[in-house]
């Protein structure tokens, strides 16, 4: 019996997508390691907060707010 031809695999052409997948890994420098922020005492700078409620407001402004909130509620 004669032997049949062996099936040959298709040759793949490298596309830009395949090349990008191979180049995907980047070298990470240990000098610029990302660390989580620590907001403990004398650590990272605290975030800015809205401190308007803690301001000592003049009496007439306090009355305006009281009037406004009493009408809405």
Secondary structure as UniProt FT lines:
FT   HELIX           16..22
FT   HELIX           30..32
FT   TURN            41..42
FT   HELIX           52..54
FT   HELIX           59..72
//
